[in-house]
Amino acid sequence: MHQPLANSYTITGGQPLKGEITCYGAKNFATKAMVAACLGQSPTILTNVPPIGDVDITLGLLKSVGVKVSWLDEKTLEIDPRGLNTSQVKTPDSRSNRIPILLLPVLLHRFGEAEIPRLDGCDIGKRKIDIHEAAAVAFGATIEVDREHMAAKAAKKLHGTQFTLNYPSVGATETCLFLAVLAKGTSIISNAAIEPEIMHLIMMLRAMGAIIFVSPGREIRIEGVATLRGTTMHCLGDRIEVASWAAMACATGGELTVHGILPETMNNFLAYYRQVGGGFDLVGPQSLRFYRAGPLQPIMLETDVYPGFATDWQQPFVVLLTQASGVSAVHETVYEDRLGFTHALNTMGAKIQLSTECIGKPCRFEHKGHIHSALIIGATPLTAPSAPLEVPDLRGGLAYVIAAALAQGTTTLTGIQKIERGYGSLPERLKGMNFNISAQ
C-alpha cells in the first residue's frame, strides 16, 4: 500500500540515469478492475496491484460503500462486494480522481439508484462526463445533476441498447461495459476505445461470466447475463510508466532496463522513440532496455487514441524533444489543455511556443481557442529554476522530474502527491540509478 510521507522532492541533475526498474501494474487498469470486481457476487483477487495513491483513493471509495477490501500481500488485493450496502458515494477523497463515475453502473445494477460526487481529477482539460450520462440514459436510467452530485435512477432492470460514443473515450467505454454486462438483452457499443487496458478489462469481465464480443472497427457487442462471479486477475504492466522511464533514459543520455511490460502494448511509442534517436533492445519476454542510440532528431508528434501515440506519453516526451537539435512539433488531440506544464520548462531554458492552431491534420479542437499545439526549438540546456515548481498534474509532474534530472543545479518540486498517485515514491524506486533525488 502506498503511504505518502513527503511533500516535496529535491533533485540535483546533470547525470545520466542508469539501472533497472520493474514497472508497476497499470494504474489505468488496476483502479478500474477494483470497481469491476464489485459487479460480481463473490470475491475477486487482483495481483500485481500497484502501490500508488490512486489505488489508495479507490480502496477508500469502495470501503465507503461497504465493500470489503483486504491486502493479502503487498501487491495482492481481495475485493469482496457482498457487503455493498449503500447507493450513495460520499467519500471526499473520491473527487480527486475519475473512478466514482464507474461506480454508477455498479450501484444502478445493485440498488436501482446511485448518487456520486461531481468529479475533478487532473487539471488537463474539461474531461466532460456527458457521454457517461448519455450512456446511462440509453440503458434506461434517468439522470439528475446539481453543483455537488450526480444522481441516477432506474425504475426497472437496465436494458440492452445500441450506443455510439461521439469520441472513443476510455472512461465512457468502461461505463458502457459495466452498464451492459448485467443489462437485459444485447448491447452494441460503437466507436469504443480499444486501449490495452480496455481489452484486459474485457478479459476480466469474461472471466467473471460476461459474454463480450469485439469486432473490427471499434464495435463491442455484449450479451447481458443475470449474474457475475468473482475471479482472479493479474494487472498488466503500466505502459505509460514505461514510456516515462524510456524518455528519462534517452533525455539524460543514460540506459535503463524496464521489467514487467508486454512490449506489444508500447505500440507506436517505440516507433516515435526510434525516430527521435532513442534505442531499445528486447532483453526478455517482458523486459526492454532503453538508451540514446545517436544524436536526437526533431519530429512531428500527434497524440491520438489507441493505437496512436497516447496522450499520457506526451508530457515526458516533450522534455525529451527539448534535447533534439531542430524544431519539433507536438499536436495534442485528446485533451484540450495539456500543454500548460511547458511554461515551467521555459523558465528552465527550454524554447517552447504554444498555439491554438492545429499542427498537422485538423482535430476536434480546431478554431475553438484551445492551446493544444507546441513548437519545441532545441537543443536547449536546462538549468534548475530559482523557485520551487508546483506539480500541475500526474504526467506533467513526471515531466518536471525528467527536466530536473537534465538540469544543472538543484530543483525542488512541491505537490508531489500528484506524481505519487501514479508512480509511487520515486526516491525509493530510483535508488541506485545515478539519480540524486530525495524527499522532504
C-alpha positions as CSV (number, residue, x, y, z in Angstrom):
1,M,0.0,0.0,0.0
2,H,1.2,3.5,-0.8
3,Q,1.9,5.7,2.2
4,P,2.8,9.3,1.3
5,L,5.4,10.6,3.7
6,A,6.8,13.7,2.0
7,N,5.6,17.0,0.5
8,S,8.4,17.7,-1.9
9,Y,11.3,16.3,-4.0
10,T,14.7,17.8,-4.3
11,I,16.6,16.7,-7.4
12,T,20.1,17.6,-8.4
13,G,20.5,16.9,-12.2
14,G,23.1,16.6,-14.8
15,Q,23.9,12.9,-14.6
16,P,22.7,10.0,-16.9
17,L,20.1,7.7,-15.5
18,K,21.4,4.1,-15.4
19,G,20.0,1.0,-13.8
20,E,17.0,-1.4,-13.8
21,I,13.4,-1.0,-12.6
22,T,10.3,-3.1,-12.6
23,C,7.2,-1.2,-13.7
24,Y,4.1,-1.3,-11.6
25,G,0.8,-2.8,-12.6
26,A,-1.1,-0.4,-14.8
27,K,-2.9,2.4,-12.9
28,N,-5.4,2.7,-15.7
29,F,-6.3,-1.0,-15.3
30,A,-6.0,-1.7,-11.6
31,T,-8.3,1.1,-10.4
32,K,-11.0,0.1,-12.9
33,A,-10.6,-3.6,-12.1
34,M,-11.2,-2.8,-8.4
35,V,-14.6,-1.4,-9.4
36,A,-15.3,-4.2,-11.9
37,A,-14.9,-6.7,-9.1
38,C,-17.9,-5.1,-7.4
39,L,-20.1,-6.3,-10.3
40,G,-19.6,-9.9,-9.0
41,Q,-21.5,-11.8,-6.3
42,S,-18.3,-13.4,-4.8
43,P,-14.8,-12.1,-4.0
44,T,-12.2,-11.2,-6.7
45,I,-8.4,-11.4,-6.2
46,L,-6.2,-8.9,-8.1
47,T,-2.5,-9.5,-8.3
48,N,0.3,-7.1,-9.3
49,V,-1.7,-4.2,-7.9
50,P,0.5,-1.0,-7.9
51,P,1.2,0.6,-4.5
52,I,0.2,4.1,-5.6
53,G,-2.0,6.9,-4.5
54,D,-4.9,6.3,-6.9
55,V,-5.3,2.7,-5.6
56,D,-5.5,4.0,-2.1
57,I,-8.2,6.5,-3.2
58,T,-10.2,3.8,-4.9
59,L,-9.8,1.5,-2.0
60,G,-11.3,4.1,0.3
61,L,-14.1,4.7,-2.2
62,L,-15.0,1.0,-2.2
63,K,-14.9,0.8,1.6
64,S,-17.2,3.8,1.9
65,V,-20.0,1.9,0.2
66,G,-19.5,-1.3,2.3
67,V,-17.1,-3.3,0.0
68,K,-14.6,-5.3,2.0
69,V,-11.0,-4.8,0.6
70,S,-8.1,-6.8,2.1
71,W,-4.4,-6.8,1.2
72,L,-3.2,-10.4,1.0
73,D,0.3,-9.2,0.4
74,E,2.0,-6.0,-0.7
75,K,0.6,-6.3,-4.3
76,T,-2.4,-8.6,-3.9
77,L,-5.9,-7.4,-3.1
78,E,-9.0,-9.3,-2.3
79,I,-12.2,-7.5,-3.0
80,D,-15.5,-8.8,-1.5
81,P,-18.5,-6.9,-2.8
82,R,-21.1,-8.8,-0.8
83,G,-21.2,-6.1,1.9
84,L,-22.1,-3.3,-0.6
85,N,-24.8,-1.5,1.4
86,T,-25.4,2.0,0.1
87,S,-26.2,3.7,-3.2
88,Q,-24.6,6.9,-2.1
89,V,-20.9,7.7,-2.6
90,K,-19.8,10.3,0.0
91,T,-16.0,9.8,0.3
92,P,-14.4,13.3,0.0
93,D,-11.2,11.9,-1.5
94,S,-13.1,10.3,-4.3
95,R,-13.3,13.7,-6.0
96,S,-9.5,13.6,-6.7
97,N,-9.8,11.0,-9.4
98,R,-12.3,9.9,-12.0
99,I,-13.2,6.5,-10.5
100,P,-16.6,7.4,-8.9
101,I,-18.4,7.6,-12.3
102,L,-17.6,3.9,-12.8
103,L,-19.4,3.0,-9.6
104,L,-22.6,4.5,-11.1
105,P,-23.4,1.3,-13.2
106,V,-22.5,-0.9,-10.2
107,L,-24.9,0.9,-7.9
108,L,-27.6,1.0,-10.5
109,H,-27.5,-2.7,-11.0
110,R,-27.5,-3.4,-7.3
111,F,-29.9,-0.8,-5.9
112,G,-31.7,0.7,-8.9
113,E,-30.3,4.1,-8.0
114,A,-26.9,5.8,-7.4
115,E,-25.6,9.1,-6.2
116,I,-21.9,10.2,-6.7
117,P,-19.9,13.4,-6.2
118,R,-19.1,15.6,-9.1
119,L,-15.7,14.8,-10.4
120,D,-12.3,16.5,-10.7
121,G,-9.1,14.5,-11.4
122,C,-6.1,16.1,-13.0
123,D,-6.5,19.6,-14.5
124,I,-5.7,18.7,-18.1
125,G,-8.9,19.7,-19.8
126,K,-12.6,19.7,-19.1
127,R,-13.0,15.9,-19.3
128,K,-16.7,16.1,-19.6
129,I,-18.8,13.3,-18.3
130,D,-21.8,13.9,-20.5
131,I,-21.0,10.7,-22.5
132,H,-21.4,8.7,-19.3
133,E,-24.7,10.4,-18.6
134,A,-26.0,9.8,-22.1
135,A,-25.0,6.1,-21.8
136,A,-26.8,5.6,-18.5
137,V,-29.9,7.2,-20.1
138,A,-29.7,4.9,-23.1
139,F,-29.6,1.9,-20.9
140,G,-32.8,3.0,-19.1
141,A,-31.7,5.3,-16.2
142,T,-32.7,8.9,-15.5
143,I,-30.1,11.4,-14.5
144,E,-30.2,14.5,-12.3
145,V,-27.1,16.7,-11.8
146,D,-26.5,19.6,-9.4
147,R,-23.3,21.5,-8.4
148,E,-22.2,18.8,-6.0
149,H,-23.7,15.5,-7.1
150,M,-24.9,13.4,-9.9
151,A,-27.8,11.1,-9.2
152,A,-29.2,8.2,-11.4
153,K,-32.3,6.1,-11.0
154,A,-33.7,3.1,-12.9
155,A,-37.3,2.2,-12.4
156,K,-36.6,-1.4,-13.6
157,K,-33.7,-3.5,-14.7
158,L,-31.4,-1.8,-17.2
159,H,-31.9,-2.9,-20.8
160,G,-29.5,-3.5,-23.6
161,T,-29.1,-0.8,-26.2
162,Q,-27.1,0.4,-29.2
163,F,-24.9,3.3,-28.2
164,T,-22.4,5.2,-30.3
165,L,-19.7,7.2,-28.5
166,N,-19.0,10.6,-30.1
167,Y,-15.4,10.1,-29.2
168,P,-13.6,6.8,-28.3
169,S,-13.3,7.8,-24.6
170,V,-11.7,5.1,-22.4
171,G,-13.8,6.1,-19.3
172,A,-17.0,6.2,-21.3
173,T,-16.3,2.8,-22.9
174,E,-15.7,1.3,-19.4
175,T,-19.0,2.8,-18.2
176,C,-20.8,1.3,-21.2
177,L,-19.2,-2.1,-20.5
178,F,-20.3,-2.0,-16.8
179,L,-23.8,-1.0,-17.8
180,A,-24.1,-3.7,-20.5
181,V,-22.8,-6.8,-18.8
182,L,-25.7,-7.1,-16.4
183,A,-28.4,-5.4,-18.6
184,K,-31.2,-7.4,-20.0
185,G,-30.6,-8.2,-23.7
186,T,-28.0,-7.3,-26.2
187,S,-25.9,-4.1,-26.3
188,I,-23.7,-2.8,-29.1
189,I,-21.2,-0.1,-28.3
190,S,-19.8,1.7,-31.4
191,N,-16.7,3.9,-31.7
192,A,-15.4,2.3,-28.5
193,A,-11.9,2.7,-27.0
194,I,-9.6,-0.3,-27.6
195,E,-6.6,0.5,-25.4
196,P,-4.8,-2.5,-23.9
197,E,-6.2,-1.7,-20.5
198,I,-9.7,-1.9,-22.0
199,M,-9.0,-5.3,-23.6
200,H,-7.6,-6.5,-20.3
201,L,-10.8,-5.3,-18.5
202,I,-12.9,-7.2,-21.1
203,M,-10.9,-10.3,-20.4
204,M,-11.6,-9.9,-16.7
205,L,-15.3,-9.4,-17.2
206,R,-15.3,-12.5,-19.4
207,A,-13.7,-14.5,-16.6
208,M,-16.4,-13.2,-14.3
209,G,-19.0,-14.7,-16.7
210,A,-19.8,-11.8,-19.1
211,I,-20.3,-12.5,-22.8
212,I,-18.5,-9.9,-24.8
213,F,-17.5,-9.9,-28.5
214,V,-15.1,-7.4,-30.0
215,S,-15.4,-6.7,-33.7
216,P,-13.3,-4.8,-36.2
217,G,-14.0,-1.1,-36.4
218,R,-14.2,-0.3,-32.6
219,E,-17.5,-2.2,-32.1
220,I,-18.2,-4.2,-28.9
221,R,-21.2,-6.5,-28.6
222,I,-22.4,-7.6,-25.1
223,E,-24.9,-10.2,-24.3
224,G,-26.3,-9.3,-20.8
225,V,-26.2,-12.0,-18.2
226,A,-28.1,-12.4,-14.9
227,T,-25.2,-12.5,-12.6
228,L,-21.4,-12.3,-12.5
229,R,-19.0,-14.1,-10.1
230,G,-15.6,-13.2,-8.7
231,T,-12.4,-14.2,-10.4
232,T,-8.6,-13.9,-10.1
233,M,-6.9,-11.4,-12.4
234,H,-3.3,-10.2,-12.9
235,C,-2.8,-6.4,-13.6
236,L,-0.8,-5.9,-16.8
237,G,2.3,-3.8,-16.7
238,D,1.9,0.0,-16.9
239,R,2.9,1.1,-20.5
240,I,2.5,4.8,-19.5
241,E,5.1,4.4,-16.8
242,V,7.5,2.5,-19.1
243,A,7.4,5.4,-21.6
244,S,8.2,7.8,-18.9
245,W,11.4,5.8,-17.9
246,A,12.3,5.5,-21.6
247,A,12.1,9.2,-22.1
248,M,14.2,9.8,-19.0
249,A,16.9,7.4,-20.1
250,C,17.2,8.9,-23.6
251,A,17.0,12.5,-22.5
252,T,19.8,12.1,-19.9
253,G,21.9,10.0,-22.2
254,G,21.6,7.0,-19.8
255,E,20.5,3.4,-20.1
256,L,17.6,1.9,-18.3
257,T,16.2,-1.7,-18.3
258,V,12.5,-1.9,-17.5
259,H,10.9,-5.3,-16.5
260,G,7.3,-6.3,-16.2
261,I,5.9,-4.9,-19.5
262,L,4.4,-6.6,-22.6
263,P,6.4,-4.9,-25.4
264,E,3.4,-5.1,-27.8
265,T,1.5,-2.7,-25.5
266,M,4.0,0.0,-26.3
267,N,2.9,0.0,-29.9
268,N,3.6,3.3,-31.7
269,F,5.7,4.8,-28.8
270,L,8.6,2.6,-29.9
271,A,8.4,3.9,-33.5
272,Y,8.5,7.6,-32.3
273,Y,11.2,6.7,-29.9
274,R,13.4,5.3,-32.7
275,Q,12.5,8.3,-34.9
276,V,13.8,10.8,-32.3
277,G,17.0,8.9,-31.8
278,G,16.2,6.6,-28.9
279,G,17.3,2.9,-28.9
280,F,15.8,-0.1,-27.3
281,D,16.5,-3.8,-27.1
282,L,14.2,-6.7,-26.2
283,V,16.2,-8.4,-23.3
284,G,13.5,-10.7,-22.2
285,P,9.8,-11.7,-22.8
286,Q,8.7,-8.7,-20.6
287,S,11.9,-6.6,-20.5
288,L,13.1,-3.7,-22.6
289,R,16.4,-1.8,-22.3
290,F,16.2,1.9,-23.3
291,Y,19.1,4.2,-24.2
292,R,20.1,7.0,-26.6
293,A,21.2,5.5,-29.9
294,G,22.6,8.6,-31.5
295,P,22.0,12.4,-32.0
296,L,18.4,13.4,-31.1
297,Q,16.4,14.5,-34.1
298,P,13.3,16.8,-34.2
299,I,10.0,15.1,-35.1
300,M,6.3,15.8,-35.7
301,L,4.2,14.2,-32.9
302,E,0.5,13.9,-32.7
303,T,-1.4,12.3,-29.8
304,D,-4.4,10.1,-30.6
305,V,-6.5,7.3,-29.1
306,Y,-5.1,3.8,-29.3
307,P,-3.3,2.6,-31.4
308,G,-2.0,6.1,-31.8
309,F,0.6,7.9,-29.6
310,A,-1.1,8.0,-26.1
311,T,-1.8,11.4,-24.6
312,D,-0.2,10.3,-21.3
313,W,3.1,9.7,-23.2
314,Q,3.1,13.3,-24.5
315,Q,4.4,15.3,-21.5
316,P,7.5,13.2,-20.7
317,F,8.2,13.0,-24.4
318,V,8.1,16.9,-24.7
319,V,11.0,17.1,-22.3
320,L,13.0,14.7,-24.5
321,L,12.3,16.8,-27.5
322,T,13.9,19.9,-25.9
323,Q,17.2,18.0,-26.3
324,A,16.7,17.3,-30.1
325,S,18.5,19.7,-32.5
326,G,15.9,21.5,-34.6
327,V,12.2,22.3,-34.4
328,S,9.8,19.6,-33.2
329,A,6.0,19.9,-33.4
330,V,3.5,18.4,-30.9
331,H,-0.2,18.3,-31.6
332,E,-2.4,17.3,-28.7
333,T,-5.7,15.9,-30.0
334,V,-7.1,14.1,-26.9
335,Y,-7.2,16.8,-24.2
336,E,-7.6,20.5,-24.9
337,D,-5.5,21.8,-22.1
338,R,-2.5,19.6,-21.6
339,L,0.4,21.8,-22.6
340,G,0.4,24.3,-19.7
341,F,3.2,22.4,-18.0
342,T,5.6,23.8,-20.7
343,H,5.7,27.3,-19.1
344,A,7.9,25.9,-16.3
345,L,10.2,24.2,-18.8
346,N,10.7,27.6,-20.5
347,T,11.8,29.1,-17.1
348,M,14.4,26.3,-17.1
349,G,15.8,27.3,-20.5
350,A,13.6,25.4,-22.9
351,K,12.2,27.2,-26.0
352,I,8.6,26.1,-26.4
353,Q,6.0,28.1,-28.3
354,L,2.3,27.3,-27.8
355,S,-0.5,27.7,-30.3
356,T,-4.3,27.4,-30.6
357,E,-3.9,26.2,-34.2
358,C,-3.7,22.6,-35.3
359,I,-0.3,21.4,-36.3
360,G,-0.9,18.6,-38.7
361,K,-4.3,17.3,-39.5
362,P,-7.3,19.3,-38.2
363,C,-8.7,17.9,-34.9
364,R,-11.8,18.5,-32.9
365,F,-10.2,21.5,-31.1
366,E,-9.7,23.4,-34.4
367,H,-10.8,27.1,-34.2
368,K,-12.0,26.7,-30.6
369,G,-9.3,28.7,-28.9
370,H,-7.7,25.8,-27.0
371,I,-3.9,25.9,-26.7
372,H,-3.2,22.4,-28.0
373,S,-0.1,22.6,-30.2
374,A,3.5,23.3,-29.4
375,L,6.7,24.1,-31.3
376,I,9.9,23.0,-29.5
377,I,13.1,24.6,-30.6
378,G,16.2,22.6,-29.5
379,A,18.5,21.5,-28.3
380,T,18.5,23.7,-25.2
381,P,20.4,23.1,-22.0
382,L,18.2,23.2,-18.9
383,T,19.0,25.0,-15.6
384,A,17.3,24.4,-12.3
385,P,14.8,27.2,-11.5
386,S,15.4,29.6,-8.6
387,A,11.9,28.9,-7.1
388,P,10.2,25.6,-6.4
389,L,8.0,24.1,-9.1
390,E,4.4,23.2,-8.2
391,V,3.5,19.9,-9.8
392,P,0.5,20.6,-12.1
393,D,-0.8,17.0,-12.7
394,L,0.4,13.4,-12.7
395,R,2.2,13.2,-16.1
396,G,3.2,16.9,-16.1
397,G,4.8,16.2,-12.7
398,L,6.9,13.3,-14.1
399,A,7.9,15.6,-17.0
400,Y,9.2,18.0,-14.3
401,V,11.2,15.1,-12.8
402,I,12.8,14.4,-16.1
403,A,13.6,18.1,-16.7
404,A,15.1,18.3,-13.2
405,A,17.3,15.2,-14.0
406,L,18.6,17.1,-17.1
407,A,19.1,20.4,-15.5
408,Q,22.3,21.8,-14.0
409,G,21.7,22.6,-10.3
410,T,19.1,21.6,-7.8
411,T,15.3,21.7,-8.5
412,T,12.6,21.5,-5.8
413,L,9.2,20.0,-6.7
414,T,6.2,20.6,-4.5
415,G,2.7,18.9,-4.7
416,I,4.4,15.6,-5.3
417,Q,1.3,13.7,-4.2
418,K,0.0,14.2,-7.8
419,I,3.1,12.3,-9.0
420,E,2.8,9.5,-6.4
421,R,-0.8,8.9,-7.5
422,G,0.6,7.1,-10.5
423,Y,4.3,6.4,-9.8
424,G,4.6,5.7,-6.1
425,S,7.6,7.1,-4.2
426,L,10.3,8.0,-6.7
427,P,13.2,8.2,-4.3
428,E,12.6,4.6,-3.2
429,R,12.0,3.3,-6.7
430,L,15.0,5.1,-8.3
431,K,17.7,4.2,-5.8
432,G,21.0,3.2,-7.2
433,M,20.3,4.7,-10.6
434,N,22.9,7.6,-10.5
435,F,19.9,9.8,-9.8
436,N,20.2,12.4,-6.9
437,I,16.6,12.6,-5.7
438,S,15.4,13.0,-2.1
439,A,12.0,13.6,-0.4
440,Q,11.2,16.1,2.3
